Amino acid sequence: MNDNNFDDFLRQQLQGSSPYLDDGDFSARVMAGLPVQKRLNPWLERLIVCVPVTLIAFLVLSQLSLRDFIQPVYAWVLTLDMGNLMPLMMAFVLVVFAIFHSLLSRRASLF
């Protein structure tokens, strides 16, 4: 019950119109005097993100045993049946085509 009274009070206070206090354009002059915030080059922003992520990935990969990773992959490639690989390759080609088509249509809509 007490929360409802406070909510009603708060709603009335926020909905009530308060008159604008004229400050003789002081606010406008202060805002005009603030320095314009420059934005970084988008490539520099990407570089700032990608370099540390790449370094961390290489650090993690350097701690893994390369033999333990390559041996199962090599065994899988040796036992791979090419007949089973064809549907996987077709699905991959269709996904790449869909992504390429989507990017081209997005690029065309920008111009």
C-alpha positions in Angstrom: 0.0 0.0 0.0 2.8 2.4 0.9 4.6 1.6 -2.4 1.5 2.5 -4.4 1.3 5.9 -2.6 4.9 6.6 -3.4 4.5 5.5 -7.1 1.5 7.8 -7.4 3.4 10.7 -5.8 6.4 10.1 -8.1 4.2 9.9 -11.2 2.6 13.2 -10.3 5.9 14.9 -9.7 7.4 13.6 -13.0 4.4 14.4 -15.1 4.1 17.9 -13.7 5.5 20.5 -16.1 8.2 22.6 -14.7 8.9 25.9 -16.4 12.2 26.4 -18.2 14.6 28.6 -16.3 16.2 31.1 -18.6 20.0 31.1 -18.1 20.9 33.8 -20.7 22.2 31.1 -23.1 24.8 30.0 -20.6 24.1 26.3 -21.3 24.4 26.8 -25.0 27.8 28.6 -24.6 29.1 25.9 -22.3 28.1 23.2 -24.7 29.6 25.1 -27.7 32.9 25.5 -25.7 33.3 21.8 -25.0 35.8 20.0 -27.3 34.5 17.9 -30.1 35.1 14.3 -29.4 37.0 12.7 -32.2 36.1 9.2 -33.3 38.9 6.7 -34.1 39.4 5.3 -37.5 37.2 2.2 -37.9 40.3 0.2 -39.0 42.2 1.3 -35.9 39.3 0.3 -33.7 39.3 -3.2 -35.2 43.1 -3.4 -34.9 42.8 -2.5 -31.2 40.4 -5.4 -30.7 41.9 -7.9 -33.0 45.6 -7.7 -32.0 45.1 -8.6 -28.3 42.6 -11.3 -29.2 45.0 -12.8 -31.7 47.9 -12.7 -29.2 45.8 -14.4 -26.5 44.7 -17.1 -29.0 48.3 -17.8 -30.0 49.3 -18.0 -26.3 46.5 -20.5 -25.6 47.4 -22.5 -28.7 51.1 -22.5 -27.7 50.2 -24.3 -24.5 48.4 -27.1 -26.4 50.2 -30.2 -27.6 50.2 -30.0 -31.4 50.6 -33.8 -31.7 47.4 -34.4 -29.7 45.5 -32.2 -32.0 46.9 -33.3 -35.4 46.8 -37.1 -34.8 43.0 -37.4 -34.5 42.4 -35.1 -37.5 44.9 -37.0 -39.6 43.2 -40.3 -38.6 39.8 -38.9 -39.5 41.1 -37.8 -42.9 42.6 -41.2 -43.6 39.4 -43.0 -42.8 37.1 -40.5 -44.5 34.7 -41.9 -47.1 34.5 -39.4 -50.1 30.9 -40.4 -50.6 29.9 -39.1 -47.2 31.9 -35.9 -47.9 29.9 -34.8 -50.9 26.7 -33.8 -49.0 28.8 -31.8 -46.6 30.6 -30.0 -49.4 27.3 -29.2 -51.0 25.9 -27.7 -47.8 29.1 -25.7 -47.4 28.8 -24.3 -50.9 25.2 -23.4 -50.4 26.0 -21.6 -47.1 28.8 -19.7 -48.8 26.6 -18.7 -51.7 23.8 -17.5 -49.3 26.3 -15.4 -47.4 27.7 -14.0 -50.6 24.3 -13.2 -52.0 23.2 -11.6 -48.7 26.3 -9.3 -48.8 25.8 -8.3 -52.4 22.1 -7.5 -51.8 23.0 -5.4 -48.7 25.7 -3.6 -50.6 23.3 -2.9 -53.5 20.7 -1.5 -51.1 23.2 1.0 -49.8 23.6 2.7 -53.2 
